[in-house]
Amino acid sequence: MATPYRRRVADADLKARLAAVGAVVIEGVKGCGKTETARRLCVSEVLLDVDQQARRAAELDPFLVLDGPTPRLVDEWQRQPTVWDAVRREVDSRGAPGQFVLTGSATPRDDVIRHSGAGRIGVQRMRTMTLSEQEAHQATTSVAELLTSGTAAGGRCGLSLAAYAERLVIGGWPQNLGSRRQSRANSSRAT
């Protein structure tokens, strides 16, 4: 059973970036939630890792996979690196923000020549989930507020040492949420 989506700090960041530029590439480690976060805002998608027809179409003409309602998610775009330049050109052609979100779990080879995307493709970094995103702890301090207010803030984590250690072991990977509870449930059934 899939873990239900939990709101991420990246949700608001992605929305703001899409309002400002024609496309956004979400970069981050595998499994941190890039695709699922993009799906919250995108109204259409193409998945180049599983859709062989789309991958073949992109080989022939990368503009073919960009056709669809926007914002359009192009997942695993690096499987066909020419998609990058097609997105850049399409953003120029359409002249509107919020056209595409590119996600992928790998970095294209360094020998692939492509435009930087400056002014057209914004970059958003994603990391694993914070304790507040995991709903393990209520955030008491906002980094954005600290930067804008210039005042120091104090806060305490309400987790016990054992609960905090458990969160460290599980990590902030969305697919691992509830894994300790699941393993407890499985071990209690075995007895």
N, C-alpha and C positions, 0 to 999 in steps of 0.2 A: 504494500500500500504506500502510495506516495505521501511524503510529508507535505502538509498544507503550507502554502507560501506565507512567510512572515515579512512584514514591512521592513525595508532596509533603508539606511541612511542614503544609499545610492539611488533610491527611487526619486527623491526630490532633486538630487543632483542631475540625474539623467533628464528629467523633465525640463530643468532650467537650461541644460546644454542644448537640448533639442529645440528650444525656443530661440536659441542664439545662432546656431550653425545648421548647415544643411544635413550633416551626418555626424554620428558619434561612434567611435570605436571604443568598446569596453574591453580593457585589458586586465588580466589578473590570472592567478593560479587556477589550475584545473579544479573544477568542483566547487568554486566559491559562490556560484549562483549567477553568473553573468547572463546566461540565456534566459533563465526564469525571470530575472529582473527586467530584462529587455521586453519580455513577453507582456509585462504589466502595461506597457505603453504602446507597443506596436499593435497594429490592426491586421497585418498580414506578415507572412514569413516564408522563407525558403531555407531548407536545412540541407546544406551541401554535403554533409557527412552521410546522410541516409537516403537522400533523393538522387538516385543515379541519373535519372532523366534530366534533372535540373543541372547536375554537374556536367553532363554532356552538352547541354545547351550553353552553359557558361564557357565551355571550351571553344565552342563555335563562335559565340557572340556573348560576352559577359553582360551586355545590356538586357538580354532576354530574361535574366533572373531578377532584374530590378523592377520589372513591370508588376504593379499591384498597388492596392491602397496603401497610403502612408500614414504614419511611419511604418516602414517595412523592415523587418528583421532579416538580415542575411547572416545566418549562423554558419560557423566554420568557413568563413569567407576565404581564409588562407589556403584552402584546398584548391582554389582557382585564383591565384594572386592577381590576375588581370581584372578581377572584380573591383579592386581598390581604385584603379584609374578610371574604370567605368563609373563608379560612384562619384568620384570627383568631377568628372565631365557632366554627369547627370545633375549634380547639384548646381553646377554652373548654368546648365541649360534651363533648369526649372526656376532658379533664382528665389527659392523659398526655403525657410528653415524647416527642420524636423522631417526630413525625407527618409533617412535610413539610419539603422543601428546595425553595426557590424560587431559580431562576437566570434570568438574562436578560442580553442584551447591550446594553440601552438603559435609560435612566431614564424612568419615566413622566412625562408632562407635569405641570408644576407646578400647573395648574388642576384636577387630579383630586383630589377630596376623599377622604381616607382616614385611618383611624386610624393612629397611630404604630406600633402593634404592641407597645408597651412591655409587658414581662412575658410576652409570648407568642411574639414573633418576634425571635430574636437576629440580629445582623448579623455576617457574616464577610467581611473584605476579602481579596481575592486579588490577587496581582501575578504577573508573569511568573516563570519558574523561576530559582532561585538556581543558582550554579555547582555546588553539591553535588547539587541536584536533577537537574541535567543530567548528573551523573556525570562532570563535567569536573575536579572537584577534591574531595578528601576534606575535609569540614568539620573544623576543629580547635577551633573555639570555638562555644559555644552562647550565644545572647543570653539565653535563659531561665536558664541556669546563671550567667551574669554577674550577672543581676538578683537571683537568690536567694543567691548566695554573697557578693556584694559585693567580690570580688577581681578585680583586673585580670588579664587573660589576654593572652598573646601568641600570634601565629600567623603563618604565612607561607603565601602561595599558591604552590603548586608549579608553576604554569603559567609557561611562558616568556612573554616580552612578546608574541611573535607569536601564540601560542596564546590569550593573554588578549585580544588585539586581535580575533582571529577570533571569539571568543565574544561580544565587544561588537557586532560586525557582525551576527552571526546573531541575537543577542538571546536572551532567555529564553522565546521563544514555543514551546510544545510541538510545534506542527506544523513548526517549522524544524529540529528536532533532526536531525542527520545531513545537513543540506542541503549543507554544504561537501563532505562525502564523496560525496554524490550528484552534485554538479556536477563533482567530480574524475573520477568514474567515467564520466559522460557525455562529458567532454572527452577522456578517454583512448580512448574508443570511436571518437570522430570522427577520430582521427589514424591 
